Amino acid sequence: MWDLIRDSIFGQCLRLSSGRKLARYPDEEPDFQLPDGYLSPSRPSNGDPGRPSSSNDADIETASKEASLVVISWYGDADPENPYNWSFGKKLWVAMLLFAYTFAVYIGSSMYTSGTVDIMETYGVSNIVASLGLSMYVFAYGLGPMLFSPLSEIPAVGRTLPYISTFILFVILCVPMSLVDNIGGILVLRFLLGFFGSPCLATAGASYGDFYGASAMPYVIALWGGGATLGPALGPLVAGFAVQAKGWRWSSWELLWLSAPIMVFMFLSMPETSSDTILRRRAQRLRVRTGRTDLKSESEVRQAQMNPRQITFNALIKPWEINALDPAVFFSTFYTALTYGIYYSFFEAFPLVYGDMYGFNIGEQGLAFLAVLSGLCVAVVLLCSYFYFIAPKQLGKYDPDSIPPEARIWPGLFATWLIPIGLYIFAWTADPDIHWVVSLLGIAISMCGVFIITQCMFIYLPFTYPRFAGSLFAANGFARSLFAGASILFARPMFDGIEVSGGVTLLASFSVLCILGMFLLYHFGARLRKRSRFTGM
């Protein structure tokens, strides 16, 4: 497992500081022999051995011939540096690091909520101002992917460098966040924490796709998505009793204690996962070894043909253009944004229901969020069971290369009903005369639906317009965070005005309208895409 350390940021720093005498690669050793015929001209690479050649590969081959280049590829089908060939243990370790990193960032959003009452009393601010600490964090980790997602696709940067550099800043900012003594500083630091924690939201899913094949990805993303969704639900539970005893600052100290060890492990043992970046580094090493300047990686050839203006347009403008002109993509963005808004409105509803109505203290209100955990556990089991038992038969009737994206959202046709059902149960049973467990059952049912719908949309989006998948995810994430952050601010005035029962009933009614949209998407989404101006781009 030495290669984990060698390929980490720590290992790359060792290489640079020692003049590449430490943490050397096999092809830097004097006795290393290149495979026969490896340096023959025109060798376009495939990051995924199972991926068919594309027109892009042909373009690169043509470009390499015209420029008399040798395109550097893997040393063979079993090349250990190819992320798809990593050992089970190495893949599991990297997957766990990404999971822990994502969980720490997401739980950091809601740990703050346990201290909002203390912040209101300490600084004499209203509930809306105190709640801005959560909103600013959520807004920021939706904004960050608009920068970090395109950045991670640049081979010279890769995925690991944005992860580590920003996560170090995230950990450092936890210290002033724990010591700051004014509301303005709290809000600024919360925004910065969310922004520098956002690369996990921007590209962690893409990192999993770098080393897990298509057959494993649904399970991996389901488990990772479960952790990401669970994080905010566990925040009030983790911080509640400490804040109740020691004050609001303890939520930030706990976030530091959680995130700092994860950051150290990532710095020491998080390897680069992007095939483009790995092969680019190999090309650089081979140029040094052979003295030849005609050795280029596929990404270097592609980068020479790129138009920076077009890249910026595709990353920042194109996803919004697609959302504006393609009703199917717009609906997927709106629906996931609505579900996130509903989820984050719970952070305003729970204190009113379980604090004011049922008399729970701050720590016990955190325990109420275990209903979210139970709903997520059921959802993950149901979704993984679908992938294992039903999906192979259901999708097997299609050509593997031409499965319609809409066929992948079939579980959502059932899950979409769970969201309003659970919300109506919560809204109409949150009453001191009815035992609190009944309303929590409604939360569990609703969260089961929220998770499955979100996962269906995450599976659906990249297959609609594969060329713009990363940017579509970033735009979707920004929309989700924008709506979630706004819901935190409008939920309390809404609940104060029409009570929790009326407010949650209103949200449930919006989700009922989305049931129709879900069925329309499933049955007519393919027809809409055929008429889209973006099809084939």
N, C-alpha and C positions, 0 to 999 in steps of 0.2 A: 504493500500500500504506500511505498515511498513516493510513487507517482502522484498521489494526492497532495503531498506537501510540495513536491517539485512544481506542480502545475498551479499551485495556489498563489495568491498575491505575495505571501511570505516567501515562497520558493522563487518567484520571479525577482523579488528584491535581492535575495541571496545571489542569484545569477548576475544581476547588474553590479552589485557591490563587489563581487569577486572577479569581475571580468570574465564571467561565464566558466569559471573553474569549478564552482560548486553547483549542485543541482543540475548536472549535465543530462542531456537526452542521449539515448542510445546512438543516434546518428551523428553525435558529436565525438564519440569515442574513436580512437585511431584505428581500431580493428573492425569497425563497422563496414559491412559490404552492402551496397545498394542492390536491390533485386535486378536481375538481368533484364535489360530493355527498359528499365524504369525511366531513364532520361531521354526516351524517344519523344519526338515532337507530338504535340496535340493529345493531351490526356485529360479531358474534362472529367471532373469527379462527381460522384453522387454521395452526398452526406448520408443518405439512407440507402443501404444496399437494395432494399425492396422497392425503391421509388423508380418508376419508369423514366427513361430519358425524356427531356422536354425540349421545346424549341430553343430555350435559353442555353441548354447544353450545346446544341448545334451552332448557335451564334458564337459561343465561346470557342468552340473548335475551329470555326471559320476564322475568327479574329486571331487565334493563336497561330494558325497556318500563315495568314497574311503577314503577321509580325515576326514570324520565325521564332515563336516562343515554345517553351516546354511547360505545359500546365501541370503543376505538382499535384499529385493525388495521394491516396493511401498506398501503403506498401503492398497491400494485398487484401483479400476479403477478410482475413483474420487480424488485420492491423490492430494492435491493442490501443492505439491512440484514437481510433474511431470510437466516439461515444457509444455507438450501438454495440460495440464489441466489449465494452467494459464488463467486468465480472459482476455477478449478482450483488456481492458485498459492497463493491464500489458504488453501484447504482443506488443501492439502498441507503448508503451513508449520505450521498449527495441529496437524495430525495428527502431524507430526514432533516438535513440542514436547511433546505428550502422550506420545508413544512414549519420547522421551529421559527425560522426567520419571519415567515408570513404571519404565523400565529402571534409572535411578539408584537409586530406592528399593528395588527388588528385589535389585539386585546388592549393595546395602548390607547386606542380611541375611546373606549368606554370606561376604563379604570378611573378616568377623570370624573365621571358622573357621580361617583360616590361622594365626592367632595363639594358638589355644587352648593349644597345648603350651607356648608361651612364657609365657602367663598362668599356667598351672599351676605352672611352675617359679618364676616371679617372686613370686607371692603365696602359694605353698604350698597350693593348693586342689586338690580332686579334679577328675577329668574332668567329672563331672556338674555341679559348681558352675561350672566354666569354660564348659560348654556352655549354661548358663542365659543367657549373653549372646546366643546365637542364639535360644533359646526365647522370651526376653522380647521380643525384636524382633518375632518372628512372632506371638506372642500379641497384641501391641499393634496391629500393623497389621490384625489381625482384629477387634479391639475398636473401633478408630477409626471404621470405616464405620457402626457402629450410631448414631453421632452425626452424622457428616459427610454420610451419604447423605440422611437426611431434611432436614438443614440446607440442602443444595444445591438442594432442591426448593422452597425458600421464595423467591419472586420478588424480595423485597427483598434477599436475600443473593446468589443466583445461584451459578454454578459457579466462576468465576474467583477471587473473593475468598477462599474456603476454600483453593483451590490455593495461591495466592501467600502468604497470611499464614502458613499452616502450613509451607510449603516454606522460607520465610525462617528460621523457627525451626529447621527441620531442618538447614539449612546452618550456622546459628550453633552448634547443639549439637555439630556435628562437631569444633569447636575444643576445648571442654572434654573431649570424648571422647578426643581425641588427647593430652591433658595429664593426665587424671585418674590418681591413683596409689594407688587402693585398689579392691578387688573390689566393694565395695558401690556405690561411685560408678559403676563400669563397668556394673553391672546396671541401675541406675536410669537412666543415660543411654541405654543401649541400648533400654530400654522407651520412653523419651520419643522417641527417634529413630523407632522403629517407629510410634508413635502419630501423630506429626506428619507422617510420610510416607504415612499411610494414605488421604488423600483420592483419590490416584490409583487405588487399589484400589476405593474407594467409588463414584466417579462418572466415571472416565475413559471407560468404555464408554458411559455415557449421553451424555457430551459428543460422542463420535463420532456417536451417533445424532441429535444436534442438527443436524448439517450434512451428513451422508451419508444418502442414501435407502436404501430397503429392498434394492435390487438390489446396492448396493456394500457394505452392512454386513457380510455374511458374510466377504468378503475382508479388509476392514479389521480386523474383530475377530480374524480368524485371524492376521494379521500382528502386531497389537498383543499378542494373547495369546501369540504365539511369543516376542516380546521379553520379556514379563513372566515367562514360564517359563524363558527362557534366562538372565535376569539372575542368579538364584541359582547356576546351573551355572558361570557365568564368574567369579563372585566369587573362588573359590580360585585360579583361573588368574591373574587380574589382580593379586591381592595376594600370591600364594605366594612368588615369588622375592624381592620387596621385604621381606616379613616375615622370610624366611630370612636376609637380609643385615642388616636394620636393626632387627628386633624388631616386636612386635605393634602398636605405635602407628602404624606406617606404613600399615596397612590403613585406619585412620580418616583419616589425612592424604590418602590417595588418594581416599577417598569425598568429602572436602571439595573436592579439585581437580576431581572429576567433576561434583558437584552444583552448585557455586557458579556456574559459567558458565551452566548450564541455568536456574538460578533468575534470573539477570540477564536472559537472553533472554525468559523468561516474564514477568517484571515489566515489561519494555519493550514486549512485542509479543504477549501472549496476550489475545485479545479475549474478551468474554463470548459464550457459545454458546447459552445458554438463551433461547428465544423469549419466554418469559414475562417474563424480566428485561429483555430488550431492549425489548419493547413497554411495559413498566411505565415505563421511563425515558423512552420517547417520550411517553407520556401526561403525565408530569411536565413535560416540555419544552413540550408544547402547552398545558397549563394556564397556564404562565407566559406563553407567547406570546399567548394569546387572552384570558386573564383569566377563563376559564370553569372552574367547579368541577364541571361535569357530565361532564367528559371522564375516562373511566376505562379502564384496560386490562382485558382479560379476567381476568387473574390477580387484580386488585384487586377485581373483582366477586365472583370465586370466594372470595377470602380473607375477604370480609365475611360469607360464608355458612358459614365453617368453624367447627367446634367444636374448640378446642385439645385438649381431653381425648380426643376421637375421633382426632385426628391422631396424638397420642402413642401411643394404643393401636394404631392401624394400623401405625405405624412400628416399635414395639418388641415388641408382644405378638402381633399378628395373624400374622406370618410363622412364629412358633414354634407357634401354634395350628394353622396349616395343615399344618406338618410333622408335628405329632402326630396329626392326624386324616386326612391324605391319604397313603396308603402310597406313591403314585407320587412325590410331592414329597419325602417322607422318604427314599426310595431314592436319588433324585438327589442329595440333600444328603449322605447317607452315602457314596455311591460317590465323589463328588468329594473328600470329606474323606479317604477311604481312599487315593485316588491321591496326594493331597498328602502324607499321612503316609509313604507308600512313598518318594516322591521325597526328602523331607527326611531319611529314614533313611539315604540314601546318604552324607550328610555324616559319619555315624558309621561306616559300613561301609567307605568308601574308605580311610581311614587304616589300618584293620586289614588290609585286603586288599593295597592297593598300597604301603603303607608297611611293614608288618610282614612280609607274605608275599613281596612282590616287591622290597623294598628301595628304593622310590622316595623321594626327598627331598620336602620340602614343595612346592617348585615343580613337581616332576614329578607329584605327586599332583593338583595343579591342572590339569595337562595331561590327566589321565585324564578330567576332566569334559568334554573335547571330544567324548566319546562321546554325551553328552546333546545337544550341538549337532548332531551328525550325525543323530540320531534326530528332533530337532525339524525340521530342514530337510526330511527326507523326509516328515514328517507334514504340514507346511505345504503342500508340493507336492501331496500326495495329497488333502488337504482342499480346496484351491483347485481342483484338477482335478475333484473331485466337484461343487463348486458350479457350475463352468462347463459340464461335459459331461453330467452325470447328473441333477442336481437339477432343471433346467428341465423335462426330460421326465418325471421321476418325480413332481414336485409339480404339473406342469401339468394333470394330470387332475382336480385339485381346483378348486373355486371359490376364487379368490385370497383371499377374505375368510373362508374356512372350512377352511383347511388344518389338519388335526389336529396338535397339537404333537408327537405321537409320530412322525409321518411325517418330522420333521426330524432324528431321531436315528438314521436308517438307517445312516450310516457307523459308528456305534458298535457295530453288530452284528458287524462285522468287527474293529474295533479292540480290542474287549473281550478277544479271544483273545490279542492281542499282549502284554498286561501279564503274565499268568502265564508265557507262553512265554519271554519275555525274562528274567523273574526266575528261573525254573528254570535257564536257561542260566547266568546269573550265579552262582547259588548252587552249582551242581554243577561248575563249571569254575574257580572261584576257588581255585586250587591251585598251589603253586610248580612242580609237575611239568607243568602245562599253561600254554602261553603266555598272557600277560596279555591279548592282543588278543581272545581267545575270550570271556572274561568281559565285556569292554567291548562286544562285539557284542551280548551279552544286554542290557546297559544301554540301548544304542541302540534295540533292538527294543521294550523295555518302555516307554521314554520316548515313542516314536512312538505307542503305544497310549494312554499317559496323556494326551498332548496332545489327541488326537482325541476321547477320551471327555470330557475337560473342556470342549472347545469344543461338543460335542454338548449337554451339560448346560446350558451358557450360552445356547445357542440355544433349548433346550427350555423353560427356566424362565419367561422373560417371557411366553410364550404360554399358560401354564397358567392363571394368574390375573393378567391384565394390570394390573388396578387396583393390585395389591400387588407389582408386578414389582421396583421399587426395593428395597423392604424384604425381599423374598425373596432378592435378590442379596446384600444386607447380611448376612442370616442365614446364607446359604450360605457367604459369605466368612468369617464368624466361626467357623462349624463347621470349615471347612477349616483355618483358622489354629490353632484350638484343637487339632485332631488332629495337625497338623504339628508344633506346638510340643511336644506331649506325646510324639510319636514320637522327637524329638531326645533326650528325657530317658530314655525306656524302651529305646531301641534299643541303647545301649552295654551296659547290664546284660544285655539279652537276648542280644546277640552274645557277651558274655563267658561267659554261662551255657551256651548251646547252640551256640555258634560261629556264624560268619557264615552258613555253609551251612544250619544248622538254622533260624536266625532268618529268613533271606530265604525259605526254603522255606515257613515258616509264613505269611509275608505273601503269598506267591504263592498259597497255598491259600485264603486269605480272598478274593483277587481271583477265584479260580475260581468261588466261590459267587456272585459278582456277575455272572458270565456269564449264569447262569440268570435273575437279576433283570433284566438288560438286555433279554433276550428277552421276559420277562413284561411289562415296562414297554412295550415296542414293541407288543405284541399286545393287551394288556388295559388299558393306561393310560387310554384314552379312556372305557372303561366305568366305571372307578373314578371319573373326574372327573364323569361324568354323575350319579353317586350322591352326589357331594360336596355338603355344605351350603354350600360357598363358590361354587359355580357360579352365575354370573349376578350376583355381587356387584360 
